[in-house]
């Protein structure tokens, strides 16, 4: 499988990676966060990392922890920009800060391939990076996520970016897609970023390897014939062959590209984030 790289931009830099951690710059703020795919040795020393960083996330469980303050003058809430989009960042107990920089390659693709007034659907949309980019182009954006606080965060990003008219959908992504299929609604572009696993609002278990075929099938029914689909998957239990077989089954006449989504640090280290599938 070939690698596809998301590049740095003015307000984001992967400085170094290793020892299951990554050193990242977000505007003027630098963080250290856990990263299971950084299993190699970093280039810079731990002392160098600590001197540079403002905050380090310390894991207590597999999905929670706390932030250690390394620079008392650093702000715990701040903003960064990507082109015309503004992202409000903050320290959370889940190690995330409100943006997924590996998605930049998808944002670049949207900028090159979306047209004004195209109907765009962002599933598992999180804090809305792709939604903001698509909206800034002039696309009609539907942003779907099942977590109310995350949608509020995305709305704040939209307002900070001086954008408007994103349609907010607080709902399970698969259930919403099925309803759109029944209603006969179609989209010119769909992007989805489903979690590898999780627990739903009604305590139902989510596993991407189980639900991936249904997601792809439903997407094939609501995507226009000339439209494109982008899917990010992060589970080692869902491999390239299974992805390829599923996508070919439901999009037999489309072109398919499956790449390993990566970012290369300034020091030359490479982090792999999962599979990136484009159907066009």
C-alpha positions as CSV (number, residue, x, y, z in Angstrom):
1,X,0.0,0.0,0.0
2,X,1.3,3.4,-0.9
3,X,1.6,6.2,1.5
4,X,-0.2,9.6,1.1
5,X,1.1,12.5,3.2
6,X,-0.7,15.4,4.9
7,X,1.7,18.3,4.8
8,X,2.3,20.9,7.5
9,X,0.9,24.4,7.1
10,X,1.6,27.7,8.8
11,X,-0.3,26.9,12.0
12,X,0.5,23.1,12.3
13,X,3.8,21.2,12.5
14,X,4.6,17.7,13.6
15,X,8.0,18.5,15.1
16,X,9.1,15.0,16.1
17,X,7.8,11.6,17.1
18,X,8.9,8.5,18.9
19,X,8.6,6.5,22.2
20,X,4.9,6.3,21.5
21,X,4.5,10.1,21.6
22,X,4.3,13.0,19.2
23,X,5.5,16.6,19.6
24,X,3.3,19.0,17.7
25,X,3.0,22.8,17.2
26,X,-0.4,24.4,16.9
27,X,0.2,28.0,16.1
28,X,2.4,29.1,19.0
29,X,1.4,26.3,21.3
30,X,3.3,23.0,21.5
31,X,2.0,19.8,22.9
32,X,3.2,16.2,23.6
33,X,0.5,13.6,23.1
34,X,0.4,9.8,23.1
35,X,0.7,8.1,19.7
36,X,0.7,4.3,19.5
37,X,2.1,4.4,15.9
38,X,5.2,6.3,17.0
39,X,6.8,3.1,18.2
40,X,10.3,4.1,17.0
41,X,13.1,6.3,18.6
42,X,12.7,10.1,18.3
43,X,15.4,12.3,16.9
44,X,15.3,15.0,19.6
45,X,16.0,14.2,23.2
46,X,13.3,14.1,26.0
47,X,15.0,17.2,27.4
48,X,14.5,19.0,24.0
49,X,10.9,17.9,24.0
50,X,10.2,19.2,27.5
51,X,11.9,22.5,26.7
52,X,9.8,23.1,23.6
53,X,6.4,21.9,24.9
54,X,3.7,23.8,26.7
55,X,1.6,20.8,27.7
56,X,1.9,17.0,27.8
57,X,-1.1,14.7,28.0
58,X,-0.6,11.9,30.6
59,X,-2.8,8.8,30.0
60,X,-4.6,7.3,33.0
61,X,-6.8,4.9,31.0
62,X,-7.0,3.9,27.3
63,X,-9.4,6.8,26.7
64,X,-8.8,9.4,29.3
65,X,-6.1,11.3,31.3
66,X,-4.9,14.8,32.2
67,X,-2.7,17.5,30.9
68,X,0.6,18.3,32.6
69,X,1.5,22.0,32.4
70,X,5.1,22.5,31.2
71,X,4.7,26.3,30.6
72,X,2.5,28.1,33.1
73,X,2.2,31.1,30.7
74,X,0.6,29.0,27.9
75,X,-3.1,29.4,27.3
76,X,-5.4,26.4,27.6
77,X,-7.7,27.7,24.9
78,X,-6.5,29.2,21.6
79,X,-7.1,29.5,17.9
80,X,-5.3,28.3,14.7
81,X,-6.2,28.8,11.1
82,X,-6.2,26.9,7.8
83,X,-6.8,29.2,4.9
84,X,-10.1,30.9,5.7
85,X,-11.1,28.5,8.5
86,X,-10.6,29.2,12.2
87,X,-10.4,26.4,14.7
88,X,-10.9,26.9,18.4
89,X,-8.6,24.5,20.3
90,X,-8.7,23.5,23.9
91,X,-7.2,20.8,26.1
92,X,-9.6,17.9,26.7
93,X,-9.5,14.8,28.9
94,X,-9.5,12.6,25.8
95,X,-6.0,13.9,24.6
96,X,-7.6,15.5,21.5
97,X,-7.6,19.3,21.2
98,X,-10.2,19.9,18.5
99,X,-8.6,19.2,15.1
100,X,-7.1,16.2,13.3
101,X,-4.2,17.6,11.2
102,X,-3.8,14.3,9.2
103,X,-7.1,15.4,7.5
104,X,-5.4,18.2,5.6
105,X,-4.9,16.0,2.6
106,X,-8.7,15.6,2.5
107,X,-9.2,19.3,2.8
108,X,-6.8,19.9,-0.1
109,X,-8.8,17.4,-2.1
110,X,-12.1,19.1,-1.3
111,X,-10.7,22.5,-2.3
112,X,-9.6,21.0,-5.7
113,X,-12.7,18.9,-6.4
114,X,-15.8,20.5,-4.8
115,X,-17.7,23.1,-6.7
116,X,-19.9,25.9,-5.4
117,X,-23.4,24.8,-4.6
118,X,-22.4,21.1,-4.5
119,X,-24.3,19.1,-1.9
120,X,-21.7,17.8,0.7
121,X,-22.3,15.4,3.5
122,X,-19.8,15.1,6.4
123,X,-20.5,11.9,8.5
124,X,-18.8,11.4,11.9
125,X,-18.0,15.1,11.4
126,X,-16.4,15.9,14.8
127,X,-15.4,19.5,15.1
128,X,-16.0,20.2,11.4
129,X,-12.7,20.6,9.6
130,X,-14.0,19.3,6.4
131,X,-17.4,21.0,6.9
132,X,-15.7,24.4,7.3
133,X,-13.5,23.9,4.2
134,X,-16.4,22.8,2.1
135,X,-18.5,25.6,3.3
136,X,-15.8,28.2,2.5
137,X,-15.9,27.0,-1.1
138,X,-19.6,27.6,-1.3
139,X,-20.8,24.0,-1.0
140,X,-24.1,23.2,0.7
141,X,-22.8,21.4,3.8
142,X,-24.6,18.8,6.0
143,X,-22.7,18.1,9.2
144,X,-23.7,14.9,11.0
145,X,-22.4,13.8,14.4
146,X,-24.0,12.1,17.4
147,X,-22.4,14.2,20.2
148,X,-24.1,17.4,21.0
149,X,-21.0,19.1,22.6
150,X,-19.0,18.3,19.4
151,X,-21.6,19.9,17.2
152,X,-21.6,23.0,19.5
153,X,-17.8,23.1,19.1
154,X,-18.1,22.8,15.3
155,X,-20.7,25.6,15.2
156,X,-18.3,27.8,17.2
157,X,-15.6,27.1,14.6
158,X,-18.0,28.1,11.9
159,X,-18.9,31.4,13.6
160,X,-15.2,32.2,14.3
161,X,-14.5,31.6,10.6
162,X,-17.2,34.1,9.6
163,X,-19.0,31.3,7.8
164,X,-22.7,30.4,7.9
165,X,-25.5,28.1,6.7
166,X,-24.0,24.7,7.7
167,X,-26.8,22.3,8.4
168,X,-26.3,20.6,11.8
169,X,-27.5,17.1,12.2
170,X,-27.4,15.6,15.7
171,X,-27.8,11.9,14.9
172,X,-26.1,8.6,14.4
173,X,-24.4,8.8,11.0
174,X,-25.5,5.4,9.7
175,X,-29.1,5.9,10.8
176,X,-29.2,9.4,9.2
177,X,-27.7,8.0,5.9
178,X,-30.4,5.3,5.8
179,X,-33.1,7.9,6.3
180,X,-31.6,10.0,3.5
181,X,-31.7,6.9,1.3
182,X,-35.4,6.4,2.0
183,X,-36.1,10.1,1.3
184,X,-34.3,9.8,-2.0
185,X,-31.7,12.5,-1.2
186,X,-28.4,12.5,-3.1
187,X,-25.0,14.2,-2.5
188,X,-22.2,15.3,-4.8
189,X,-19.6,14.4,-2.2
190,X,-19.5,12.4,1.1
191,X,-16.7,12.2,3.6
192,X,-16.7,10.0,6.7
193,X,-14.3,9.5,9.6
194,X,-15.8,6.7,11.6
195,X,-14.2,5.6,14.9
196,X,-12.6,2.1,15.1
197,X,-14.8,1.3,18.1
198,X,-17.1,2.9,20.6
199,X,-20.3,2.9,22.5
200,X,-23.4,4.6,21.1
201,X,-25.9,6.8,22.9
202,X,-28.1,3.8,23.7
203,X,-25.1,1.7,24.9
204,X,-24.9,-0.1,21.5
205,X,-21.4,-1.3,20.6
206,X,-19.8,0.1,17.5
207,X,-17.1,-1.8,15.6
208,X,-16.0,-0.4,12.2
209,X,-15.0,-3.9,10.9
210,X,-18.7,-5.0,11.5
211,X,-20.5,-1.9,10.2
212,X,-18.1,-0.8,7.4
213,X,-20.0,-2.7,4.6
214,X,-23.3,-1.2,5.7
215,X,-21.8,2.3,5.7
216,X,-20.4,1.8,2.2
217,X,-23.6,0.3,0.9
218,X,-25.7,3.1,2.2
219,X,-23.3,5.7,0.8
220,X,-23.5,4.1,-2.6
221,X,-27.3,4.8,-2.6
222,X,-27.1,8.5,-1.6
223,X,-24.0,9.5,-3.7
224,X,-24.6,11.0,-7.2
225,X,-23.2,9.0,-10.1
226,X,-20.6,11.6,-10.7
227,X,-19.8,12.2,-7.0
228,X,-16.9,11.2,-4.8
229,X,-16.6,9.4,-1.5
230,X,-13.7,9.7,1.0
231,X,-13.5,7.3,3.9
232,X,-10.9,7.3,6.7
233,X,-10.5,4.1,8.7
234,X,-8.2,3.6,11.7
235,X,-8.7,0.0,12.7
236,X,-6.0,-2.8,12.3
237,X,-9.0,-5.2,12.1
238,X,-10.1,-3.6,8.8
239,X,-7.4,-4.3,6.2
240,X,-6.8,-3.1,2.7
241,X,-8.2,-6.2,1.0
242,X,-11.5,-6.1,2.9
243,X,-11.9,-2.4,2.3
244,X,-11.2,-2.9,-1.4
245,X,-13.6,-5.9,-1.8
246,X,-16.4,-4.0,0.0
247,X,-15.9,-0.8,-2.0
248,X,-15.8,-2.6,-5.4
249,X,-18.9,-4.5,-4.5
250,X,-21.0,-1.3,-4.0
251,X,-19.1,1.0,-6.5
252,X,-18.3,-1.4,-9.4
253,X,-17.9,1.4,-12.0
254,X,-15.9,3.9,-9.9
255,X,-12.2,4.4,-9.5
256,X,-10.8,3.4,-6.1
257,X,-7.6,4.5,-4.4
258,X,-6.5,3.1,-1.0
259,X,-3.5,4.6,0.7
260,X,-1.9,4.7,4.1
261,X,-2.5,8.2,5.6
262,X,0.7,9.6,7.0
263,X,2.4,12.7,8.3
264,X,6.2,13.2,8.3
265,X,7.7,15.1,11.1
266,X,10.2,18.0,10.6
267,X,12.8,15.6,11.9
268,X,11.9,13.0,9.3
269,X,9.9,10.5,11.3
270,X,6.7,9.1,9.8
271,X,3.5,8.4,11.6
272,X,0.9,6.2,9.9
273,X,-2.7,7.1,10.8
274,X,-4.8,4.4,9.0
275,X,-6.3,3.8,5.6
276,X,-7.6,6.6,3.4
277,X,-10.0,5.4,0.7
278,X,-11.1,7.6,-2.2
279,X,-13.9,6.5,-4.5
280,X,-14.4,8.8,-7.6
